[in-house]
Amino acid sequence: MKRKLTLTGLVAATYFMVAGGPYGLEELVQNVGYRTALLLLLVTPLVWSLPTALMVGELASAIPDEGGYYVWVDRAMGPFWGFQEAWLSLCASVFDMAIYPTLFLLYLGRLWPAASQGSVGLVMGVAILVACAALNLRGSRAVGGASELMAVLLLGPFVVMAILAFTGTGAPSAVRAPASGGDLLGGLLIAMWNFAGWDNASTVAGEVERPQRNYPLAIFITVCLVTLTYLVPVAGAAHMGIDPGGWTTGSWVTVGDIVGGRGLALAVGVGGMLCGLGMANALVMSYSRLPLVLALNGRLPRVFARQLPSTGAPWVSIVALTAAWCVALGLGLQRLIELYALLYGLSLMLEFAALVILRVREPNLARPFRVPGGLPVALLLGVGPAALLVLAFARERPKHAGQLGALTLALALAGAGPLIYALVARVRSRATSPRKP
């Protein structure tokens, strides 16, 4: 790459791959109330994010290759499991990438209600994905720079909101907030989604300046930034006594209006649109590198390895994935989160397994950052995320009676992975075998 992603750009891009501000926490507050929401926002990073960040920090610094987590699993467990890692991630991306145009439109709808209705909303969702794909064609450095700018514009209104809420200069709410709510597992699933995606930036390792140093540093800076930018606004709303019972996606605009008036509400609404745009933009960069590396390894048609000479952007991969991502537009936000969390959780377990296996098989592998505590800690690192994943699966199992539930669909997609691998291997074998005269 002519111009590589800097540490600041990597932090900004990782922040959008994981969080994009406190947008998306509204359903959590509604489900469980402020007290439990704040508890989940404190516990989830410790049980879910920190182990993942430690795992990603070690593997990304040890194997800073394009393709990231796919390369780690492939190297540790072989091509079959490497393909399953990529398959699960790409399936999860279909639902993940539909979330962000949905968020954009929900916040735009707070300012312009007609924009999110019917076919207008669908067309605008497609336009958002196409715009993000177009920006990604300019390369990873452009994506990082755009992420830096959008992060500043997005978080600015929340800084003002927090100051007004905690200094008592904002308008007080007429309704005092109840202490807690009911759907704890539902709230946990939302918290897991809001703290997911720490491994996403690893797929562009070949485009990052000094990856052995910058990856671990960027991950831990972003963990602190995400946790802080989640806790402070929710705590501010709780301090103001704003009733969580009526919260839904987009309610940060209402909170901004209560705390700082119409001007702040408008700024928060624009920030919500930037959240959806910034997250989609950063994740196009992340996901599009998987087909590129699969094609270079001979596990997808070679056409997916085509890159723009000027920027190195894998343009065929970006165009093909953008078309696939449009399929899930129109599904409800809650259902999209459920499907993504389940599929992403399965892929994450393979990454924790890769960490342990590489410790055993390649003990002398250079690891600029190493998870302390030796092999026992590496083994225990995935226990917390696995426990949360089991709870998420248990919550989904009894739901959607009489229809295809999120768990059923997620397991069906995961089960298709080995079949797709066998099909690709068979096609590849036929293509490379000598023809009879």
Contacts in CASP RR format, 6 or more apart in sequence:
PFRMAT RR
TARGET T0000
AUTHOR 0000-0000-0000
METHOD contacts of the structure
MODEL  1
MKRKLTLTGLVAATYFMVAGGPYGLEELVQNVGYRTALLLLLVTPLVWSL
PTALMVGELASAIPDEGGYYVWVDRAMGPFWGFQEAWLSLCASVFDMAIY
PTLFLLYLGRLWPAASQGSVGLVMGVAILVACAALNLRGSRAVGGASELM
AVLLLGPFVVMAILAFTGTGAPSAVRAPASGGDLLGGLLIAMWNFAGWDN
ASTVAGEVERPQRNYPLAIFITVCLVTLTYLVPVAGAAHMGIDPGGWTTG
SWVTVGDIVGGRGLALAVGVGGMLCGLGMANALVMSYSRLPLVLALNGRL
PRVFARQLPSTGAPWVSIVALTAAWCVALGLGLQRLIELYALLYGLSLML
EFAALVILRVREPNLARPFRVPGGLPVALLLGVGPAALLVLAFARERPKH
AGQLGALTLALALAGAGPLIYALVARVRSRATSPRKP
1 139 0 8 1.000
1 140 0 8 1.000
1 141 0 8 1.000
1 206 0 8 1.000
1 207 0 8 1.000
1 311 0 8 1.000
1 312 0 8 1.000
2 310 0 8 1.000
2 311 0 8 1.000
3 141 0 8 1.000
4 140 0 8 1.000
4 141 0 8 1.000
4 206 0 8 1.000
4 207 0 8 1.000
4 208 0 8 1.000
4 209 0 8 1.000
5 13 0 8 1.000
5 140 0 8 1.000
5 141 0 8 1.000
5 143 0 8 1.000
5 144 0 8 1.000
5 204 0 8 1.000
5 207 0 8 1.000
5 208 0 8 1.000
5 209 0 8 1.000
6 141 0 8 1.000
6 209 0 8 1.000
6 214 0 8 1.000
7 209 0 8 1.000
7 210 0 8 1.000
7 214 0 8 1.000
7 217 0 8 1.000
7 218 0 8 1.000
8 148 0 8 1.000
9 144 0 8 1.000
9 145 0 8 1.000
9 147 0 8 1.000
9 148 0 8 1.000
10 144 0 8 1.000
10 201 0 8 1.000
10 208 0 8 1.000
10 214 0 8 1.000
10 215 0 8 1.000
10 218 0 8 1.000
11 218 0 8 1.000
11 221 0 8 1.000
11 222 0 8 1.000
11 225 0 8 1.000
12 144 0 8 1.000
12 145 0 8 1.000
12 147 0 8 1.000
12 148 0 8 1.000
12 150 0 8 1.000
12 151 0 8 1.000
13 140 0 8 1.000
13 143 0 8 1.000
13 144 0 8 1.000
13 147 0 8 1.000
13 201 0 8 1.000
13 282 0 8 1.000
13 285 0 8 1.000
14 198 0 8 1.000
14 200 0 8 1.000
14 201 0 8 1.000
14 218 0 8 1.000
14 219 0 8 1.000
14 222 0 8 1.000
14 282 0 8 1.000
15 21 0 8 1.000
15 147 0 8 1.000
15 151 0 8 1.000
15 222 0 8 1.000
15 225 0 8 1.000
15 226 0 8 1.000
16 147 0 8 1.000
16 150 0 8 1.000
16 151 0 8 1.000
16 278 0 8 1.000
16 279 0 8 1.000
16 281 0 8 1.000
16 282 0 8 1.000
16 283 0 8 1.000
17 197 0 8 1.000
17 200 0 8 1.000
17 201 0 8 1.000
17 279 0 8 1.000
17 282 0 8 1.000
17 283 0 8 1.000
17 286 0 8 1.000
18 195 0 8 1.000
18 196 0 8 1.000
18 197 0 8 1.000
18 198 0 8 1.000
18 200 0 8 1.000
18 222 0 8 1.000
18 226 0 8 1.000
19 194 0 8 1.000
19 195 0 8 1.000
19 225 0 8 1.000
19 226 0 8 1.000
19 229 0 8 1.000
19 230 0 8 1.000
20 151 0 8 1.000
20 154 0 8 1.000
20 275 0 8 1.000
20 276 0 8 1.000
20 278 0 8 1.000
20 279 0 8 1.000
21 154 0 8 1.000
21 155 0 8 1.000
21 158 0 8 1.000
21 226 0 8 1.000
21 229 0 8 1.000
21 230 0 8 1.000
21 275 0 8 1.000
22 158 0 8 1.000
22 229 0 8 1.000
22 230 0 8 1.000
22 233 0 8 1.000
22 234 0 8 1.000
22 252 0 8 1.000
23 103 0 8 1.000
23 107 0 8 1.000
23 250 0 8 1.000
23 252 0 8 1.000
23 271 0 8 1.000
23 272 0 8 1.000
23 275 0 8 1.000
23 276 0 8 1.000
24 103 0 8 1.000
24 190 0 8 1.000
24 194 0 8 1.000
24 249 0 8 1.000
25 37 0 8 1.000
25 41 0 8 1.000
25 190 0 8 1.000
25 194 0 8 1.000
25 230 0 8 1.000
25 233 0 8 1.000
25 234 0 8 1.000
26 247 0 8 1.000
26 248 0 8 1.000
26 249 0 8 1.000
26 250 0 8 1.000
26 251 0 8 1.000
26 252 0 8 1.000
27 187 0 8 1.000
27 190 0 8 1.000
27 247 0 8 1.000
27 248 0 8 1.000
27 249 0 8 1.000
27 333 0 8 1.000
27 334 0 8 1.000
28 37 0 8 1.000
28 40 0 8 1.000
28 41 0 8 1.000
28 187 0 8 1.000
28 190 0 8 1.000
28 191 0 8 1.000
28 194 0 8 1.000
29 37 0 8 1.000
29 234 0 8 1.000
29 237 0 8 1.000
29 244 0 8 1.000
29 245 0 8 1.000
29 247 0 8 1.000
30 244 0 8 1.000
30 245 0 8 1.000
30 246 0 8 1.000
30 247 0 8 1.000
30 248 0 8 1.000
31 181 0 8 1.000
31 182 0 8 1.000
31 183 0 8 1.000
31 184 0 8 1.000
31 186 0 8 1.000
31 187 0 8 1.000
31 190 0 8 1.000
32 40 0 8 1.000
32 180 0 8 1.000
32 181 0 8 1.000
32 182 0 8 1.000
32 183 0 8 1.000
32 184 0 8 1.000
32 187 0 8 1.000
33 177 0 8 1.000
33 178 0 8 1.000
33 179 0 8 1.000
33 180 0 8 1.000
33 181 0 8 1.000
33 244 0 8 1.000
33 245 0 8 1.000
34 177 0 8 1.000
34 179 0 8 1.000
34 180 0 8 1.000
34 234 0 8 1.000
34 235 0 8 1.000
34 237 0 8 1.000
34 238 0 8 1.000
34 244 0 8 1.000
35 179 0 8 1.000
35 180 0 8 1.000
35 238 0 8 1.000
36 180 0 8 1.000
36 181 0 8 1.000
36 184 0 8 1.000
37 187 0 8 1.000
37 234 0 8 1.000
37 244 0 8 1.000
38 231 0 8 1.000
38 234 0 8 1.000
38 235 0 8 1.000
38 238 0 8 1.000
40 187 0 8 1.000
40 188 0 8 1.000
40 191 0 8 1.000
41 191 0 8 1.000
41 227 0 8 1.000
41 230 0 8 1.000
41 231 0 8 1.000
41 234 0 8 1.000
42 227 0 8 1.000
42 231 0 8 1.000
44 188 0 8 1.000
44 191 0 8 1.000
44 192 0 8 1.000
44 194 0 8 1.000
44 195 0 8 1.000
44 388 0 8 1.000
45 195 0 8 1.000
45 223 0 8 1.000
45 226 0 8 1.000
45 227 0 8 1.000
47 384 0 8 1.000
47 385 0 8 1.000
47 387 0 8 1.000
47 388 0 8 1.000
48 191 0 8 1.000
48 192 0 8 1.000
48 195 0 8 1.000
48 196 0 8 1.000
48 384 0 8 1.000
48 385 0 8 1.000
48 388 0 8 1.000
49 195 0 8 1.000
49 198 0 8 1.000
49 223 0 8 1.000
49 226 0 8 1.000
49 227 0 8 1.000
50 223 0 8 1.000
51 352 0 8 1.000
51 381 0 8 1.000
51 382 0 8 1.000
51 384 0 8 1.000
51 385 0 8 1.000
52 197 0 8 1.000
52 198 0 8 1.000
52 199 0 8 1.000
52 348 0 8 1.000
52 385 0 8 1.000
53 198 0 8 1.000
53 219 0 8 1.000
53 220 0 8 1.000
53 223 0 8 1.000
54 371 0 8 1.000
54 381 0 8 1.000
55 199 0 8 1.000
55 351 0 8 1.000
55 352 0 8 1.000
55 355 0 8 1.000
55 371 0 8 1.000
55 381 0 8 1.000
55 382 0 8 1.000
56 69 0 8 1.000
56 198 0 8 1.000
56 199 0 8 1.000
56 202 0 8 1.000
56 215 0 8 1.000
56 219 0 8 1.000
56 351 0 8 1.000
57 215 0 8 1.000
57 216 0 8 1.000
57 219 0 8 1.000
57 369 0 8 1.000
58 216 0 8 1.000
58 355 0 8 1.000
58 367 0 8 1.000
58 369 0 8 1.000
58 370 0 8 1.000
58 371 0 8 1.000
59 68 0 8 1.000
59 69 0 8 1.000
59 72 0 8 1.000
59 202 0 8 1.000
59 351 0 8 1.000
59 354 0 8 1.000
59 355 0 8 1.000
59 358 0 8 1.000
60 68 0 8 1.000
60 201 0 8 1.000
60 202 0 8 1.000
60 205 0 8 1.000
60 211 0 8 1.000
60 215 0 8 1.000
60 216 0 8 1.000
60 219 0 8 1.000
61 211 0 8 1.000
61 212 0 8 1.000
61 213 0 8 1.000
61 215 0 8 1.000
61 216 0 8 1.000
61 367 0 8 1.000
61 368 0 8 1.000
61 369 0 8 1.000
62 358 0 8 1.000
62 365 0 8 1.000
62 366 0 8 1.000
62 367 0 8 1.000
62 368 0 8 1.000
62 369 0 8 1.000
63 71 0 8 1.000
63 72 0 8 1.000
63 75 0 8 1.000
63 205 0 8 1.000
63 365 0 8 1.000
64 205 0 8 1.000
64 206 0 8 1.000
64 208 0 8 1.000
64 211 0 8 1.000
64 212 0 8 1.000
64 215 0 8 1.000
65 71 0 8 1.000
65 205 0 8 1.000
65 206 0 8 1.000
66 203 0 8 1.000
66 204 0 8 1.000
66 205 0 8 1.000
66 206 0 8 1.000
66 207 0 8 1.000
66 289 0 8 1.000
66 292 0 8 1.000
66 293 0 8 1.000
67 202 0 8 1.000
67 203 0 8 1.000
67 204 0 8 1.000
67 205 0 8 1.000
67 289 0 8 1.000
67 290 0 8 1.000
67 292 0 8 1.000
67 293 0 8 1.000
68 199 0 8 1.000
68 202 0 8 1.000
68 203 0 8 1.000
68 205 0 8 1.000
68 289 0 8 1.000
68 293 0 8 1.000
69 85 0 8 1.000
69 89 0 8 1.000
69 199 0 8 1.000
69 202 0 8 1.000
69 203 0 8 1.000
69 347 0 8 1.000
69 351 0 8 1.000
69 354 0 8 1.000
70 82 0 8 1.000
70 85 0 8 1.000
70 86 0 8 1.000
70 89 0 8 1.000
70 203 0 8 1.000
70 290 0 8 1.000
70 293 0 8 1.000
70 294 0 8 1.000
71 293 0 8 1.000
72 202 0 8 1.000
72 351 0 8 1.000
72 354 0 8 1.000
72 355 0 8 1.000
72 358 0 8 1.000
73 81 0 8 1.000
73 82 0 8 1.000
73 84 0 8 1.000
73 85 0 8 1.000
73 350 0 8 1.000
73 351 0 8 1.000
73 353 0 8 1.000
73 354 0 8 1.000
74 81 0 8 1.000
74 82 0 8 1.000
74 83 0 8 1.000
74 85 0 8 1.000
74 297 0 8 1.000
75 354 0 8 1.000
75 358 0 8 1.000
76 353 0 8 1.000
76 354 0 8 1.000
76 355 0 8 1.000
76 357 0 8 1.000
76 358 0 8 1.000
76 361 0 8 1.000
77 350 0 8 1.000
77 353 0 8 1.000
77 354 0 8 1.000
77 357 0 8 1.000
79 297 0 8 1.000
79 299 0 8 1.000
80 418 0 8 1.000
80 421 0 8 1.000
81 350 0 8 1.000
82 350 0 8 1.000
83 294 0 8 1.000
83 299 0 8 1.000
83 417 0 8 1.000
83 420 0 8 1.000
83 421 0 8 1.000
83 424 0 8 1.000
84 350 0 8 1.000
84 417 0 8 1.000
84 418 0 8 1.000
84 421 0 8 1.000
85 347 0 8 1.000
85 350 0 8 1.000
85 351 0 8 1.000
86 290 0 8 1.000
86 294 0 8 1.000
86 299 0 8 1.000
87 416 0 8 1.000
87 417 0 8 1.000
87 420 0 8 1.000
87 421 0 8 1.000
88 343 0 8 1.000
88 344 0 8 1.000
88 346 0 8 1.000
88 347 0 8 1.000
88 350 0 8 1.000
88 413 0 8 1.000
88 414 0 8 1.000
88 417 0 8 1.000
89 287 0 8 1.000
89 290 0 8 1.000
89 343 0 8 1.000
89 344 0 8 1.000
89 347 0 8 1.000
90 287 0 8 1.000
90 290 0 8 1.000
90 291 0 8 1.000
90 321 0 8 1.000
91 343 0 8 1.000
91 413 0 8 1.000
91 414 0 8 1.000
92 339 0 8 1.000
92 340 0 8 1.000
92 343 0 8 1.000
92 344 0 8 1.000
92 347 0 8 1.000
93 283 0 8 1.000
93 287 0 8 1.000
93 321 0 8 1.000
93 325 0 8 1.000
94 324 0 8 1.000
94 325 0 8 1.000
94 327 0 8 1.000
94 328 0 8 1.000
95 328 0 8 1.000
95 331 0 8 1.000
95 336 0 8 1.000
95 339 0 8 1.000
95 340 0 8 1.000
95 343 0 8 1.000
96 283 0 8 1.000
96 336 0 8 1.000
96 340 0 8 1.000
96 344 0 8 1.000
97 129 0 8 1.000
97 280 0 8 1.000
97 283 0 8 1.000
97 284 0 8 1.000
97 287 0 8 1.000
97 321 0 8 1.000
97 325 0 8 1.000
97 328 0 8 1.000
98 325 0 8 1.000
98 328 0 8 1.000
98 329 0 8 1.000
98 330 0 8 1.000
98 331 0 8 1.000
98 336 0 8 1.000
99 279 0 8 1.000
99 333 0 8 1.000
99 336 0 8 1.000
99 337 0 8 1.000
99 340 0 8 1.000
100 128 0 8 1.000
100 275 0 8 1.000
100 276 0 8 1.000
100 277 0 8 1.000
100 278 0 8 1.000
100 279 0 8 1.000
100 280 0 8 1.000
100 283 0 8 1.000
101 124 0 8 1.000
101 125 0 8 1.000
101 126 0 8 1.000
101 128 0 8 1.000
101 129 0 8 1.000
101 276 0 8 1.000
101 280 0 8 1.000
101 329 0 8 1.000
102 329 0 8 1.000
102 330 0 8 1.000
102 332 0 8 1.000
102 333 0 8 1.000
102 336 0 8 1.000
103 249 0 8 1.000
103 272 0 8 1.000
103 275 0 8 1.000
103 276 0 8 1.000
103 279 0 8 1.000
103 333 0 8 1.000
104 124 0 8 1.000
104 125 0 8 1.000
104 128 0 8 1.000
104 272 0 8 1.000
104 273 0 8 1.000
104 275 0 8 1.000
104 276 0 8 1.000
104 277 0 8 1.000
104 280 0 8 1.000
105 115 0 8 1.000
105 116 0 8 1.000
105 121 0 8 1.000
105 124 0 8 1.000
105 125 0 8 1.000
106 116 0 8 1.000
106 249 0 8 1.000
106 250 0 8 1.000
106 333 0 8 1.000
107 250 0 8 1.000
107 253 0 8 1.000
107 269 0 8 1.000
107 270 0 8 1.000
107 271 0 8 1.000
107 272 0 8 1.000
107 273 0 8 1.000
107 275 0 8 1.000
108 115 0 8 1.000
108 116 0 8 1.000
108 124 0 8 1.000
108 273 0 8 1.000
109 115 0 8 1.000
109 116 0 8 1.000
110 250 0 8 1.000
110 253 0 8 1.000
110 269 0 8 1.000
111 253 0 8 1.000
111 266 0 8 1.000
111 269 0 8 1.000
111 270 0 8 1.000
114 120 0 8 1.000
115 121 0 8 1.000
115 124 0 8 1.000
116 124 0 8 1.000
122 329 0 8 1.000
122 330 0 8 1.000
125 326 0 8 1.000
125 329 0 8 1.000
126 326 0 8 1.000
126 329 0 8 1.000
128 276 0 8 1.000
128 277 0 8 1.000
128 280 0 8 1.000
129 280 0 8 1.000
129 284 0 8 1.000
129 322 0 8 1.000
129 325 0 8 1.000
129 326 0 8 1.000
130 322 0 8 1.000
131 277 0 8 1.000
132 277 0 8 1.000
132 278 0 8 1.000
132 280 0 8 1.000
132 281 0 8 1.000
132 284 0 8 1.000
132 322 0 8 1.000
133 284 0 8 1.000
133 318 0 8 1.000
133 319 0 8 1.000
133 322 0 8 1.000
135 142 0 8 1.000
135 143 0 8 1.000
135 146 0 8 1.000
135 281 0 8 1.000
135 284 0 8 1.000
136 142 0 8 1.000
136 143 0 8 1.000
136 281 0 8 1.000
136 284 0 8 1.000
136 285 0 8 1.000
136 288 0 8 1.000
136 313 0 8 1.000
136 318 0 8 1.000
137 308 0 8 1.000
137 311 0 8 1.000
137 313 0 8 1.000
137 315 0 8 1.000
137 318 0 8 1.000
138 311 0 8 1.000
138 313 0 8 1.000
139 207 0 8 1.000
139 285 0 8 1.000
139 308 0 8 1.000
139 311 0 8 1.000
139 312 0 8 1.000
139 313 0 8 1.000
140 204 0 8 1.000
140 207 0 8 1.000
140 208 0 8 1.000
140 285 0 8 1.000
140 313 0 8 1.000
141 207 0 8 1.000
142 311 0 8 1.000
143 281 0 8 1.000
143 282 0 8 1.000
143 284 0 8 1.000
143 285 0 8 1.000
144 282 0 8 1.000
146 278 0 8 1.000
146 281 0 8 1.000
147 278 0 8 1.000
147 281 0 8 1.000
147 282 0 8 1.000
150 274 0 8 1.000
150 277 0 8 1.000
150 278 0 8 1.000
150 281 0 8 1.000
153 270 0 8 1.000
153 271 0 8 1.000
153 274 0 8 1.000
154 271 0 8 1.000
154 272 0 8 1.000
154 274 0 8 1.000
154 275 0 8 1.000
155 229 0 8 1.000
156 267 0 8 1.000
157 256 0 8 1.000
157 264 0 8 1.000
157 267 0 8 1.000
157 268 0 8 1.000
157 271 0 8 1.000
158 229 0 8 1.000
158 232 0 8 1.000
158 233 0 8 1.000
158 268 0 8 1.000
160 260 0 8 1.000
160 264 0 8 1.000
160 267 0 8 1.000
161 233 0 8 1.000
161 236 0 8 1.000
161 255 0 8 1.000
161 256 0 8 1.000
161 259 0 8 1.000
161 260 0 8 1.000
161 264 0 8 1.000
161 268 0 8 1.000
162 232 0 8 1.000
162 233 0 8 1.000
162 236 0 8 1.000
163 169 0 8 1.000
164 170 0 8 1.000
164 259 0 8 1.000
164 260 0 8 1.000
164 264 0 8 1.000
165 236 0 8 1.000
165 237 0 8 1.000
165 239 0 8 1.000
165 240 0 8 1.000
165 259 0 8 1.000
166 236 0 8 1.000
166 239 0 8 1.000
170 240 0 8 1.000
170 258 0 8 1.000
170 259 0 8 1.000
170 260 0 8 1.000
171 258 0 8 1.000
171 259 0 8 1.000
171 260 0 8 1.000
171 261 0 8 1.000
172 240 0 8 1.000
172 241 0 8 1.000
173 240 0 8 1.000
173 241 0 8 1.000
173 242 0 8 1.000
173 243 0 8 1.000
173 258 0 8 1.000
175 241 0 8 1.000
175 242 0 8 1.000
175 243 0 8 1.000
176 241 0 8 1.000
176 243 0 8 1.000
177 237 0 8 1.000
177 238 0 8 1.000
177 241 0 8 1.000
177 242 0 8 1.000
177 243 0 8 1.000
177 244 0 8 1.000
178 243 0 8 1.000
178 244 0 8 1.000
178 245 0 8 1.000
181 244 0 8 1.000
185 391 0 8 1.000
185 392 0 8 1.000
185 394 0 8 1.000
185 395 0 8 1.000
186 395 0 8 1.000
188 388 0 8 1.000
188 391 0 8 1.000
188 392 0 8 1.000
188 395 0 8 1.000
189 337 0 8 1.000
189 338 0 8 1.000
189 341 0 8 1.000
189 392 0 8 1.000
189 395 0 8 1.000
190 337 0 8 1.000
192 341 0 8 1.000
192 388 0 8 1.000
192 392 0 8 1.000
193 337 0 8 1.000
193 340 0 8 1.000
193 341 0 8 1.000
194 230 0 8 1.000
195 226 0 8 1.000
196 340 0 8 1.000
196 341 0 8 1.000
196 344 0 8 1.000
196 345 0 8 1.000
197 344 0 8 1.000
198 219 0 8 1.000
198 222 0 8 1.000
198 223 0 8 1.000
199 348 0 8 1.000
199 351 0 8 1.000
200 282 0 8 1.000
200 283 0 8 1.000
200 286 0 8 1.000
200 287 0 8 1.000
201 215 0 8 1.000
201 218 0 8 1.000
201 219 0 8 1.000
201 286 0 8 1.000
202 215 0 8 1.000
203 286 0 8 1.000
203 287 0 8 1.000
203 289 0 8 1.000
203 290 0 8 1.000
203 293 0 8 1.000
204 285 0 8 1.000
204 286 0 8 1.000
204 289 0 8 1.000
205 211 0 8 1.000
205 215 0 8 1.000
208 214 0 8 1.000
208 215 0 8 1.000
212 368 0 8 1.000
212 369 0 8 1.000
213 368 0 8 1.000
215 369 0 8 1.000
216 368 0 8 1.000
216 369 0 8 1.000
233 252 0 8 1.000
233 255 0 8 1.000
237 244 0 8 1.000
237 255 0 8 1.000
237 259 0 8 1.000
240 255 0 8 1.000
240 258 0 8 1.000
240 259 0 8 1.000
242 255 0 8 1.000
242 258 0 8 1.000
249 333 0 8 1.000
250 269 0 8 1.000
250 272 0 8 1.000
252 268 0 8 1.000
252 269 0 8 1.000
252 272 0 8 1.000
253 265 0 8 1.000
253 268 0 8 1.000
253 269 0 8 1.000
254 265 0 8 1.000
255 268 0 8 1.000
256 264 0 8 1.000
256 265 0 8 1.000
256 268 0 8 1.000
257 264 0 8 1.000
257 265 0 8 1.000
284 318 0 8 1.000
284 321 0 8 1.000
284 322 0 8 1.000
287 321 0 8 1.000
288 313 0 8 1.000
288 314 0 8 1.000
288 317 0 8 1.000
288 318 0 8 1.000
288 321 0 8 1.000
289 314 0 8 1.000
289 317 0 8 1.000
290 317 0 8 1.000
291 300 0 8 1.000
291 304 0 8 1.000
291 314 0 8 1.000
291 316 0 8 1.000
291 317 0 8 1.000
291 320 0 8 1.000
291 321 0 8 1.000
292 304 0 8 1.000
292 305 0 8 1.000
292 307 0 8 1.000
292 314 0 8 1.000
292 317 0 8 1.000
294 300 0 8 1.000
294 304 0 8 1.000
295 301 0 8 1.000
295 302 0 8 1.000
295 303 0 8 1.000
295 304 0 8 1.000
295 305 0 8 1.000
295 317 0 8 1.000
296 305 0 8 1.000
298 428 0 8 1.000
299 424 0 8 1.000
299 428 0 8 1.000
300 424 0 8 1.000
303 316 0 8 1.000
304 314 0 8 1.000
304 316 0 8 1.000
304 317 0 8 1.000
304 320 0 8 1.000
305 314 0 8 1.000
305 316 0 8 1.000
306 314 0 8 1.000
306 315 0 8 1.000
306 316 0 8 1.000
307 313 0 8 1.000
307 314 0 8 1.000
307 315 0 8 1.000
308 315 0 8 1.000
328 336 0 8 1.000
335 406 0 8 1.000
338 396 0 8 1.000
338 406 0 8 1.000
339 406 0 8 1.000
339 409 0 8 1.000
339 410 0 8 1.000
341 392 0 8 1.000
342 389 0 8 1.000
342 392 0 8 1.000
342 393 0 8 1.000
342 396 0 8 1.000
342 406 0 8 1.000
342 407 0 8 1.000
342 410 0 8 1.000
343 410 0 8 1.000
343 413 0 8 1.000
343 414 0 8 1.000
345 385 0 8 1.000
345 389 0 8 1.000
346 389 0 8 1.000
346 410 0 8 1.000
346 414 0 8 1.000
348 385 0 8 1.000
348 389 0 8 1.000
349 382 0 8 1.000
349 385 0 8 1.000
349 386 0 8 1.000
349 389 0 8 1.000
352 381 0 8 1.000
352 382 0 8 1.000
352 385 0 8 1.000
352 386 0 8 1.000
355 371 0 8 1.000
355 378 0 8 1.000
355 381 0 8 1.000
356 375 0 8 1.000
356 378 0 8 1.000
356 379 0 8 1.000
358 365 0 8 1.000
359 374 0 8 1.000
359 375 0 8 1.000
359 378 0 8 1.000
360 375 0 8 1.000
371 377 0 8 1.000
371 378 0 8 1.000
371 381 0 8 1.000
393 407 0 8 1.000
396 405 0 8 1.000
396 406 0 8 1.000
396 407 0 8 1.000
396 410 0 8 1.000
397 407 0 8 1.000
399 405 0 8 1.000
399 406 0 8 1.000
399 407 0 8 1.000
400 406 0 8 1.000
400 408 0 8 1.000
END
